[in-house]
């Protein structure tokens, strides 16, 4: 099962120059609490902008050629502990048995995955999609829920959140303050099913 978690400005910006164009500590705390111990899915650019796996989460990095990326000397340091191929599949199976959290305290995993279609098969693992724009666009049709932080300002940027309004319905507000609102949406098709 896929769920998405994102933050966008009033003009749909989610990134600028490979970075998040705002600093909202309360939203970061909510993101961390929500994804702690879970499986998160991101694109290669998003992962590389982070510089390391998110702690106490199984980090899945979607990339066209996982084996090549894992062996590239230029990126070896950032991907040194990544699981690829059958080792990645084994780690996901293990995660399904151990839901909702990874075993042990502060355990972090890194998986490089090359085929989104194979990842969408029900594996009994809740996967949280965390970006970037291309990964959101590809995965939103598979997401049952979307948790969207709406940043209450217009910011310049070069990466935008894709259209989702026709496929999702607002079911509630999770958190609100003067800087942002976190809204919970559910997929219309999954509400009927």
For each residue, the residues with C-beta under 8 A, 3 or more apart:
1: 122 125 126 127 144
2: 41 120 127 128 129 139 142 143 144
3: 126 127 128 129 143 144 145 146 147
4: 128 129 130 136 139 140 143 145 146 147 148
5: 31 34 35 128 129 130 146 147 148
6: 14 130 131 136 146 147 148 149 161
7: 14 20 22 24 27 31 148 149 150 151 180
8: 12 13 14 148 149 150 151 160 161
9: 12 13 14 21 22 151 153 154 155 157
10: 150 151 152 153 154
11: 154 155 157
12: 8 9 160 161
13: 8 9 16 21 155 156 157 159 160 161
14: 6 7 8 9 20 131 132 133 157 159 160 161
15: 18 19 20 21 49 131 132 133 157 158 159
16: 13 19 20 21 155 156 157 158 159
17: 158
18: 15 45 49
19: 15 16 49
20: 7 14 15 16 23
21: 9 13 15 16 155 156 157
22: 7 9 151 153 155
23: 20
24: 7 27 28 149 151 179 180
25: 28 29
26: 29 30 175 177 179 180
27: 7 24 30 31 149 175 179 180 182
28: 24 25 31 32
29: 25 26 32 33
30: 26 27 33 34 149 174 175 182
31: 5 7 27 28 34 35 149
32: 28 29 35 36
33: 29 30 36
34: 5 30 31 38 128 147
35: 5 31 32 38 40 54 57 128 130
36: 32 33 56 57 101
37: 56 57 100 101 102
38: 34 35 57 58 100 101 126 128
39: 57 58 60 92 95 125 126 127 128
40: 35 54 57 58 59 60 127 128 129 130
41: 2 60 62 113 119 127 128 129 130 135 139
42: 46 47 50 59 60 61 62 129 130 131 132 135
43: 46 47 61 62 63 131 132 134 135
44: 47 48 61 62 63 69
45: 18 48 49 132
46: 42 43 49 50 130 131 132 135
47: 42 43 44 50 53 59 61 78
48: 44 45 51 75 78
49: 15 18 19 45 46
50: 42 46 47 53 54
51: 48 78
52: 78
53: 47 50 57 59 81 108 109 110
54: 35 40 50 57 59 108
55: 106 108
56: 36 37 101 102 105 106 107 108
57: 35 36 37 38 39 40 53 54 102 108 109
58: 38 39 40 91 92 95 102 108 109 110 111
59: 40 42 47 53 54 108 109 110 111
60: 39 40 41 42 92 111 113 119 127
61: 42 43 44 47 66 82 110 111 112 113
62: 41 42 43 44 113 114 116 119 135
63: 43 44 66 69 112 113 114
64: 114
65: 68 69 114
66: 61 63 69 70 82 84 85 88 112 113 114
67: 70 71 84 85 112
68: 65 71 72
69: 44 63 65 66 72 75 79 112
70: 66 67 79 82 84 112
71: 67 68 76
72: 68 69 75 76 79
73: 76
74:
75: 48 69 72 78 79
76: 71 72 73 79 80
77: 80
78: 47 48 51 52 75
79: 69 70 72 75 76 82 110 112
80: 76 77
81: 53 110
82: 61 66 70 79 110 111 112
83: 87 88 90 91 109 110 111 112
84: 66 67 70 87 88 111 112
85: 66 67 88 89
86: 89 90
87: 83 84 90 91
88: 66 83 84 85 91 92 111 112 113
89: 85 86 92 93
90: 83 86 87 93 94
91: 58 83 87 88 94 95 109 111
92: 39 58 60 88 89 95 96 111 123 125
93: 89 90 96 97 123
94: 90 91 97 98
95: 39 58 91 92 98 99 102 109 125
96: 92 93 99 123 124 125
97: 93 94
98: 94 95 101 102 103
99: 95 96 124 125 126
100: 37 38 126
101: 36 37 38 56 98
102: 37 56 57 58 95 98 107 108 109
103: 98 107
104: 107
105: 56
106: 55 56
107: 56 102 103 104
108: 53 54 55 56 57 58 59 102
109: 53 57 58 59 83 91 95 102
110: 53 58 59 61 79 81 82 83
111: 58 59 60 61 82 83 84 88 91 92
112: 61 63 66 67 69 70 79 82 83 84 88
113: 41 60 61 62 63 66 88 116 118 119
114: 62 63 64 65 66
115: 118 119
116: 62 113 119 120 138 139
117: 120
118: 113 115 121
119: 41 60 62 113 115 116 127
120: 2 116 117 142
121: 118
122: 1
123: 92 93 96
124: 96 99
125: 1 39 92 95 96 99
126: 1 3 38 39 99 100
127: 1 2 3 39 40 41 60 119
128: 2 3 4 5 34 35 38 39 40 41
129: 2 3 4 5 40 41 42 135 136 139 140 143
130: 4 5 6 35 40 41 42 46
131: 6 14 15 42 43 46 135 136
132: 14 15 42 43 45 46 135 136 159
133: 14 15 136 137 159 160 161 162
134: 43 137 138
135: 41 42 43 46 62 129 131 132 138 139
136: 4 6 129 131 132 133 139 140 161 162
137: 133 134 140 162
138: 116 134 135
139: 2 4 41 116 129 135 136 142 143
140: 4 129 136 137 143 146 162 164 167 168
141: 167
142: 2 120 139
143: 2 3 4 129 139 140 146 187
144: 1 2 3 186 187 190
145: 3 4 184 185 186 187
146: 3 4 5 6 140 143 164 168 184 185 186 187
147: 3 4 5 6 34 174 182 183 184 185
148: 4 5 6 7 8 161 164 182 183 185
149: 6 7 8 24 27 30 31 180 181 182 183
150: 7 8 10 180 181 182 183
151: 7 8 9 10 22 24 155 179 180
152: 10 178 179 180 181
153: 9 10 22 179
154: 9 10 11
155: 9 11 13 16 21 22 151
156: 13 16 21
157: 9 11 13 14 15 16 21 160
158: 15 16 17
159: 13 14 15 16 132 133
160: 8 12 13 14 133 157
161: 6 8 12 13 14 133 136 148 164
162: 133 136 137 140
163: 166
164: 140 146 148 161 167 168 185
165: 168
166: 163
167: 140 141 164 187 188 189
168: 140 146 164 165 185 186 187 188
169: 185 186 188 191
170: 183 184 185
171: 184 185 186
172: 183 184
173: 176 181 182 183 184
174: 30 147 182 183 184
175: 26 27 30 180 181 182
176: 173 180 181 182
177: 26 180 181
178: 152
179: 24 26 27 151 152 153
180: 7 24 26 27 149 150 151 152 175 176 177
181: 149 150 152 173 175 176 177
182: 27 30 147 148 149 150 173 174 175 176
183: 147 148 149 150 170 172 173 174
184: 145 146 147 170 171 172 173 174
185: 145 146 147 148 164 168 169 170 171
186: 144 145 146 168 169 171 190 191
187: 143 144 145 146 167 168 190 191
188: 167 168 169 191 192
189: 167 192 193
190: 144 186 187 193
191: 169 186 187 188
192: 188 189
193: 189 190
